[in-house]
Amino acid sequence: MNRKLFAPSADRNKYPILEVLKKYLKVDDKKQSLSCLEVSSGSGQHVVFFGSNFSYVNFQPSELTDENVESIQEYVTEAQLPNISPPLKLDILNPI
């Protein structure tokens, strides 16, 4: 069963966000890599889009609800990008 969620707003704003990220997610040496924890990844649309645009960034998506974690996992599995880790269930308001 496909559990991918789709947020029209995420689809609309991915390019403007990409342009901002290009200013900050830079490396001097293409052999370098960066790591990025995406807090509240939503449906998973953004992490896959940004992962495909920044191959030198290792993305760790996270989300609070099981429904969104499952959706993110569907996007990640479908995309098969080596720089995106499986999503974490993360509640930033609850200390470990």
TIGU-32731 format. One record per residue: z, x, y of N, C-alpha, C in turn; residue in three letters; residue number from 0. Coordinates in steps of 0.1 Angstrom, whole numbers, plus 2048, in hexadecimal, padded with zeros to 3 digits. Layout:
rec n.up = Z&n.east = X&n.north = Y&ca.up = Z&ca.east = X&ca.north = Y&c.up = Z&c.east = X&c.north = Y&code = ALA&pos = NUM
...
// end
This chain:
rec n.up = 800&n.east = 808&n.north = 7F4&ca.up = 800&ca.east = 800&ca.north = 800&c.up = 800&c.east = 809&c.north = 80C&code = MET&pos = 0
rec n.up = 7F7&n.east = 806&n.north = 816&ca.up = 7F6&ca.east = 80D&ca.north = 822&c.up = 802&c.east = 809&c.north = 82C&code = ASN&pos = 1
rec n.up = 80A&n.east = 812&n.north = 830&ca.up = 815&ca.east = 80F&ca.north = 839&c.up = 813&c.east = 814&c.north = 847&code = ARG&pos = 2
rec n.up = 807&n.east = 818&n.north = 84A&ca.up = 804&ca.east = 81D&ca.north = 857&c.up = 805&c.east = 813&c.north = 862&code = LYS&pos = 3
rec n.up = 80D&n.east = 816&n.north = 86C&ca.up = 80E&ca.east = 80D&ca.north = 878&c.up = 804&c.east = 812&c.north = 882&code = LEU&pos = 4
rec n.up = 800&n.east = 80A&n.north = 88B&ca.up = 7F7&ca.east = 80D&ca.north = 896&c.up = 7FC&c.east = 808&c.north = 8A3&code = PHE&pos = 5
rec n.up = 7FD&n.east = 811&n.north = 8AC&ca.up = 802&ca.east = 80E&ca.north = 8BA&c.up = 7F6&c.east = 810&c.north = 8C4&code = ALA&pos = 6
rec n.up = 7F1&n.east = 805&n.north = 8C9&ca.up = 7E6&ca.east = 807&ca.north = 8D3&c.up = 7E9&c.east = 810&c.north = 8DE&code = PRO&pos = 7
rec n.up = 7F6&n.east = 810&n.north = 8E3&ca.up = 7FA&ca.east = 818&ca.north = 8EE&c.up = 7F9&c.east = 827&c.north = 8EA&code = SER&pos = 8
rec n.up = 7FD&n.east = 82A&n.north = 8DE&ca.up = 7FC&ca.east = 838&ca.north = 8D9&c.up = 7ED&c.east = 83D&c.north = 8D9&code = ALA&pos = 9
rec n.up = 7E5&n.east = 834&n.north = 8D5&ca.up = 7D6&ca.east = 837&ca.north = 8D5&c.up = 7D1&c.east = 83A&c.north = 8E3&code = ASP&pos = 10
rec n.up = 7D6&n.east = 831&n.north = 8EC&ca.up = 7D1&ca.east = 832&ca.north = 8FA&c.up = 7D6&c.east = 83F&c.north = 901&code = ARG&pos = 11
rec n.up = 7E2&n.east = 843&n.north = 8FE&ca.up = 7E8&ca.east = 84E&ca.north = 906&c.up = 7E7&c.east = 85C&c.north = 900&code = ASN&pos = 12
rec n.up = 7E1&n.east = 85D&n.north = 8F4&ca.up = 7E1&ca.east = 86A&ca.north = 8ED&c.up = 7D9&c.east = 874&c.north = 8F5&code = LYS&pos = 13
rec n.up = 7CE&n.east = 871&n.north = 8FB&ca.up = 7C7&ca.east = 87B&ca.north = 903&c.up = 7CE&c.east = 880&c.north = 910&code = TYR&pos = 14
rec n.up = 7D4&n.east = 877&n.north = 917&ca.up = 7DC&ca.east = 87C&ca.north = 923&c.up = 7E7&c.east = 884&c.north = 91F&code = PRO&pos = 15
rec n.up = 7EE&n.east = 881&n.north = 914&ca.up = 7F9&ca.east = 889&ca.north = 90F&c.up = 7F4&c.east = 897&c.north = 90A&code = ILE&pos = 16
rec n.up = 7E9&n.east = 897&n.north = 903&ca.up = 7E3&ca.east = 8A3&ca.north = 8FF&c.up = 7E0&c.east = 8AD&c.north = 90A&code = LEU&pos = 17
rec n.up = 7DB&n.east = 8A8&n.north = 915&ca.up = 7D8&ca.east = 8B0&ca.north = 921&c.up = 7E5&c.east = 8B7&c.north = 926&code = GLU&pos = 18
rec n.up = 7F0&n.east = 8AF&n.north = 926&ca.up = 7FD&ca.east = 8B5&ca.north = 92B&c.up = 801&c.east = 8C0&c.north = 921&code = VAL&pos = 19
rec n.up = 801&n.east = 8BC&n.north = 914&ca.up = 805&ca.east = 8C6&ca.north = 90A&c.up = 7FD&c.east = 8D3&c.north = 90A&code = LEU&pos = 20
rec n.up = 7F1&n.east = 8D2&n.north = 90D&ca.up = 7E9&ca.east = 8DE&ca.north = 90E&c.up = 7EE&c.east = 8E8&c.north = 918&code = LYS&pos = 21
rec n.up = 7F5&n.east = 8E3&n.north = 922&ca.up = 7FB&ca.east = 8EC&ca.north = 92C&c.up = 807&c.east = 8F3&c.north = 927&code = LYS&pos = 22
rec n.up = 80E&n.east = 8EE&n.north = 91D&ca.up = 81B&ca.east = 8F3&ca.north = 919&c.up = 81A&c.east = 8F9&c.north = 90B&code = TYR&pos = 23
rec n.up = 812&n.east = 8F5&n.north = 902&ca.up = 811&ca.east = 8FA&ca.north = 8F5&c.up = 806&c.east = 905&c.north = 8F4&code = LEU&pos = 24
rec n.up = 80A&n.east = 910&n.north = 8FA&ca.up = 801&ca.east = 91B&ca.north = 8FA&c.up = 807&c.east = 927&c.north = 8F3&code = LYS&pos = 25
rec n.up = 7FE&n.east = 92F&n.north = 8ED&ca.up = 803&ca.east = 93C&ca.north = 8E8&c.up = 7FA&c.east = 947&c.north = 8ED&code = VAL&pos = 26
rec n.up = 7FF&n.east = 953&n.north = 8EF&ca.up = 7F7&ca.east = 95E&ca.north = 8F3&c.up = 7EF&c.east = 964&c.north = 8E8&code = ASP&pos = 27
rec n.up = 7F4&n.east = 963&n.north = 8DC&ca.up = 7ED&ca.east = 969&ca.north = 8D1&c.up = 7EB&c.east = 95E&c.north = 8C7&code = ASP&pos = 28
rec n.up = 7DE&n.east = 95C&n.north = 8C3&ca.up = 7DB&ca.east = 951&ca.north = 8BA&c.up = 7E2&c.east = 952&c.north = 8AC&code = LYS&pos = 29
rec n.up = 7E8&n.east = 95E&n.north = 8A9&ca.up = 7EF&ca.east = 960&ca.north = 89D&c.up = 7FD&c.east = 95A&c.north = 89E&code = LYS&pos = 30
rec n.up = 801&n.east = 957&n.north = 8AA&ca.up = 80E&ca.east = 951&ca.north = 8AC&c.up = 80E&c.east = 942&c.north = 8A8&code = GLN&pos = 31
rec n.up = 81A&n.east = 93D&n.north = 8A6&ca.up = 81B&ca.east = 92F&ca.north = 8A4&c.up = 827&c.east = 92A&c.north = 8AB&code = SER&pos = 32
rec n.up = 827&n.east = 91D&n.north = 8AE&ca.up = 832&ca.east = 916&ca.north = 8B4&c.up = 837&c.east = 90B&c.north = 8AB&code = LEU&pos = 33
rec n.up = 843&n.east = 907&n.north = 8AD&ca.up = 848&ca.east = 8FB&ca.north = 8A6&c.up = 84C&c.east = 8F0&c.north = 8AF&code = SER&pos = 34
rec n.up = 84A&n.east = 8E4&n.north = 8AC&ca.up = 84D&ca.east = 8D9&ca.north = 8B4&c.up = 853&c.east = 8CE&c.north = 8AC&code = CYS&pos = 35
rec n.up = 85F&n.east = 8CA&n.north = 8B0&ca.up = 866&ca.east = 8BE&ca.north = 8AB&c.up = 862&c.east = 8B2&c.north = 8B3&code = LEU&pos = 36
rec n.up = 85B&n.east = 8A9&n.north = 8AD&ca.up = 858&ca.east = 89D&ca.north = 8B4&c.up = 862&c.east = 892&c.north = 8B1&code = GLU&pos = 37
rec n.up = 86A&n.east = 88F&n.north = 8BB&ca.up = 875&ca.east = 885&ca.north = 8BA&c.up = 86F&c.east = 877&c.north = 8BD&code = VAL&pos = 38
rec n.up = 872&n.east = 86E&n.north = 8B4&ca.up = 86D&ca.east = 861&ca.north = 8B5&c.up = 85E&c.east = 860&c.north = 8B4&code = SER&pos = 39
rec n.up = 858&n.east = 864&n.north = 8A9&ca.up = 84A&ca.east = 865&ca.north = 8A7&c.up = 842&c.east = 858&c.north = 8A6&code = SER&pos = 40
rec n.up = 84A&n.east = 84D&n.north = 8A6&ca.up = 843&ca.east = 840&ca.north = 8A6&c.up = 83B&c.east = 83E&c.north = 899&code = GLY&pos = 41
rec n.up = 82E&n.east = 83A&n.north = 89B&ca.up = 826&ca.east = 836&ca.north = 88F&c.up = 821&c.east = 843&c.north = 888&code = SER&pos = 42
rec n.up = 820&n.east = 84E&n.north = 88F&ca.up = 81A&ca.east = 85A&ca.north = 889&c.up = 80C&c.east = 85E&c.north = 88F&code = GLY&pos = 43
rec n.up = 807&n.east = 855&n.north = 897&ca.up = 7FA&ca.east = 857&ca.north = 89D&c.up = 7FA&c.east = 864&c.north = 8A5&code = GLN&pos = 44
rec n.up = 803&n.east = 866&n.north = 8AD&ca.up = 803&ca.east = 872&ca.north = 8B6&c.up = 805&c.east = 87F&c.north = 8AF&code = HIS&pos = 45
rec n.up = 80E&n.east = 880&n.north = 8A5&ca.up = 810&ca.east = 88C&ca.north = 89F&c.up = 804&c.east = 891&c.north = 898&code = VAL&pos = 46
rec n.up = 7FC&n.east = 888&n.north = 892&ca.up = 7F0&ca.east = 88C&ca.north = 88B&c.up = 7E5&c.east = 890&c.north = 895&code = VAL&pos = 47
rec n.up = 7E4&n.east = 889&n.north = 8A0&ca.up = 7DA&ca.east = 88C&ca.north = 8AA&c.up = 7DE&c.east = 89A&c.north = 8B0&code = PHE&pos = 48
rec n.up = 7EA&n.east = 89C&n.north = 8B4&ca.up = 7EE&ca.east = 8A9&ca.north = 8BA&c.up = 7ED&c.east = 8B4&c.north = 8B0&code = PHE&pos = 49
rec n.up = 7F1&n.east = 8B1&n.north = 8A3&ca.up = 7F0&ca.east = 8BB&ca.north = 899&c.up = 7E1&c.east = 8C0&c.north = 897&code = GLY&pos = 50
rec n.up = 7D8&n.east = 8B7&n.north = 898&ca.up = 7CA&ca.east = 8BB&ca.north = 897&c.up = 7C5&c.east = 8C3&c.north = 8A3&code = SER&pos = 51
rec n.up = 7CB&n.east = 8C1&n.north = 8AE&ca.up = 7C7&ca.east = 8C9&ca.north = 8BA&c.up = 7CF&c.east = 8D6&c.north = 8BC&code = ASN&pos = 52
rec n.up = 7DA&n.east = 8D8&n.north = 8B6&ca.up = 7E2&ca.east = 8E4&ca.north = 8B7&c.up = 7E5&c.east = 8E9&c.north = 8A9&code = PHE&pos = 53
rec n.up = 7DB&n.east = 8F0&n.north = 8A3&ca.up = 7DD&ca.east = 8F5&ca.north = 896&c.up = 7E8&c.east = 900&c.north = 895&code = SER&pos = 54
rec n.up = 7EB&n.east = 906&n.north = 8A0&ca.up = 7F5&ca.east = 911&ca.north = 8A1&c.up = 803&c.east = 90B&c.north = 8A4&code = TYR&pos = 55
rec n.up = 805&n.east = 8FE&n.north = 8A4&ca.up = 812&ca.east = 8F8&ca.north = 8A6&c.up = 816&c.east = 8F1&c.north = 899&code = VAL&pos = 56
rec n.up = 822&n.east = 8F4&n.north = 894&ca.up = 827&ca.east = 8ED&ca.north = 889&c.up = 82F&c.east = 8E1&c.north = 88E&code = ASN&pos = 57
rec n.up = 82B&n.east = 8D5&n.north = 88A&ca.up = 831&ca.east = 8C9&ca.north = 88F&c.up = 83B&c.east = 8C4&c.north = 884&code = PHE&pos = 58
rec n.up = 847&n.east = 8BF&n.north = 889&ca.up = 850&ca.east = 8B9&ca.north = 881&c.up = 853&c.east = 8AB&c.north = 887&code = GLN&pos = 59
rec n.up = 84C&n.east = 8A0&n.north = 881&ca.up = 84F&ca.east = 893&ca.north = 886&c.up = 85C&c.east = 88D&c.north = 881&code = PRO&pos = 60
rec n.up = 861&n.east = 884&n.north = 889&ca.up = 86E&ca.east = 87E&ca.north = 885&c.up = 86E&c.east = 870&c.north = 88B&code = SER&pos = 61
rec n.up = 876&n.east = 867&n.north = 884&ca.up = 878&ca.east = 85A&ca.north = 888&c.up = 884&c.east = 854&c.north = 883&code = GLU&pos = 62
rec n.up = 889&n.east = 849&n.north = 888&ca.up = 895&ca.east = 843&ca.north = 885&c.up = 894&c.east = 839&c.north = 879&code = LEU&pos = 63
rec n.up = 889&n.east = 830&n.north = 87A&ca.up = 888&ca.east = 825&ca.north = 870&c.up = 880&c.east = 829&c.north = 864&code = THR&pos = 64
rec n.up = 883&n.east = 824&n.north = 859&ca.up = 87B&ca.east = 826&ca.north = 84C&c.up = 86D&c.east = 822&c.north = 84E&code = ASP&pos = 65
rec n.up = 86B&n.east = 817&n.north = 855&ca.up = 85D&ca.east = 812&ca.north = 857&c.up = 854&c.east = 81C&c.north = 85E&code = GLU&pos = 66
rec n.up = 85A&n.east = 822&n.north = 868&ca.up = 852&ca.east = 82C&ca.north = 870&c.up = 851&c.east = 839&c.north = 868&code = ASN&pos = 67
rec n.up = 85B&n.east = 83D&n.north = 861&ca.up = 85A&ca.east = 849&ca.north = 859&c.up = 84F&c.east = 848&c.north = 84E&code = VAL&pos = 68
rec n.up = 84E&n.east = 83C&n.north = 848&ca.up = 844&ca.east = 839&ca.north = 83E&c.up = 836&c.east = 839&c.north = 845&code = GLU&pos = 69
rec n.up = 835&n.east = 834&n.north = 851&ca.up = 828&ca.east = 834&ca.north = 858&c.up = 824&c.east = 842&c.north = 85B&code = SER&pos = 70
rec n.up = 82D&n.east = 84A&n.north = 860&ca.up = 82A&ca.east = 858&ca.north = 864&c.up = 826&c.east = 860&c.north = 857&code = ILE&pos = 71
rec n.up = 82C&n.east = 85D&n.north = 84C&ca.up = 829&ca.east = 864&ca.north = 840&c.up = 81A&c.east = 860&c.north = 83B&code = GLN&pos = 72
rec n.up = 817&n.east = 854&n.north = 83D&ca.up = 809&ca.east = 850&ca.north = 83A&c.up = 7FF&c.east = 857&c.north = 843&code = GLU&pos = 73
rec n.up = 801&n.east = 858&n.north = 850&ca.up = 7F8&ca.east = 860&ca.north = 859&c.up = 7F8&c.east = 86E&c.north = 855&code = TYR&pos = 74
rec n.up = 803&n.east = 874&n.north = 852&ca.up = 804&ca.east = 882&ca.north = 84E&c.up = 7FC&c.east = 885&c.north = 841&code = VAL&pos = 75
rec n.up = 7FF&n.east = 87D&n.north = 838&ca.up = 7F8&ca.east = 87E&ca.north = 82B&c.up = 7E9&c.east = 87D&c.north = 82C&code = THR&pos = 76
rec n.up = 7E4&n.east = 873&n.north = 834&ca.up = 7D6&ca.east = 871&ca.north = 836&c.up = 7D0&c.east = 87C&c.north = 83D&code = GLU&pos = 77
rec n.up = 7D6&n.east = 882&n.north = 847&ca.up = 7D1&ca.east = 88D&ca.north = 84F&c.up = 7D0&c.east = 89A&c.north = 848&code = ALA&pos = 78
rec n.up = 7D9&n.east = 89C&n.north = 83F&ca.up = 7DA&ca.east = 8A9&ca.north = 837&c.up = 7D9&c.east = 8B5&c.north = 840&code = GLN&pos = 79
rec n.up = 7E1&n.east = 8B5&n.north = 84A&ca.up = 7E1&ca.east = 8C1&ca.north = 853&c.up = 7ED&c.east = 8CA&c.north = 84F&code = LEU&pos = 80
rec n.up = 7EB&n.east = 8D7&n.north = 84D&ca.up = 7F5&ca.east = 8E0&ca.north = 849&c.up = 800&c.east = 8E2&c.north = 853&code = PRO&pos = 81
rec n.up = 7FE&n.east = 8DF&n.north = 85F&ca.up = 808&ca.east = 8E1&ca.north = 86A&c.up = 811&c.east = 8D5&c.north = 86D&code = ASN&pos = 82
rec n.up = 811&n.east = 8CB&n.north = 864&ca.up = 819&ca.east = 8BF&ca.north = 867&c.up = 822&c.east = 8BE&c.north = 85A&code = ILE&pos = 83
rec n.up = 82F&n.east = 8BE&n.north = 85D&ca.up = 839&ca.east = 8BD&ca.north = 852&c.up = 83B&c.east = 8AE&c.north = 84F&code = SER&pos = 84
rec n.up = 840&n.east = 8AB&n.north = 843&ca.up = 844&ca.east = 89D&ca.north = 840&c.up = 84E&c.east = 898&c.north = 84B&code = PRO&pos = 85
rec n.up = 84E&n.east = 88B&n.north = 84E&ca.up = 857&ca.east = 886&ca.north = 859&c.up = 866&c.east = 886&c.north = 854&code = PRO&pos = 86
rec n.up = 86E&n.east = 889&n.north = 85D&ca.up = 87D&ca.east = 888&ca.north = 85B&c.up = 882&c.east = 87B&c.north = 860&code = LEU&pos = 87
rec n.up = 88C&n.east = 875&n.north = 859&ca.up = 893&ca.east = 86A&ca.north = 85F&c.up = 89E&c.east = 86F&c.north = 868&code = LYS&pos = 88
rec n.up = 89E&n.east = 86C&n.north = 874&ca.up = 8A7&ca.east = 873&ca.north = 87E&c.up = 8AC&c.east = 869&c.north = 888&code = LEU&pos = 89
rec n.up = 8BA&n.east = 869&n.north = 888&ca.up = 8C1&ca.east = 860&ca.north = 892&c.up = 8C8&c.east = 86A&c.north = 89C&code = ASP&pos = 90
rec n.up = 8C2&n.east = 86C&n.north = 8A8&ca.up = 8C7&ca.east = 876&ca.north = 8B1&c.up = 8D5&c.east = 872&c.north = 8B7&code = ILE&pos = 91
rec n.up = 8D9&n.east = 865&n.north = 8B5&ca.up = 8E6&ca.east = 861&ca.north = 8BA&c.up = 8F1&c.east = 862&c.north = 8B0&code = LEU&pos = 92
rec n.up = 8ED&n.east = 865&n.north = 8A4&ca.up = 8F7&ca.east = 866&ca.north = 899&c.up = 8F9&c.east = 875&c.north = 895&code = ASN&pos = 93
rec n.up = 904&n.east = 87B&n.north = 898&ca.up = 906&ca.east = 889&ca.north = 895&c.up = 906&c.east = 88B&c.north = 885&code = PRO&pos = 94
rec n.up = 901&n.east = 896&n.north = 881&ca.up = 900&ca.east = 899&ca.north = 873&c.up = 90E&c.east = 89C&c.north = 86D&code = ILE&pos = 95
// end
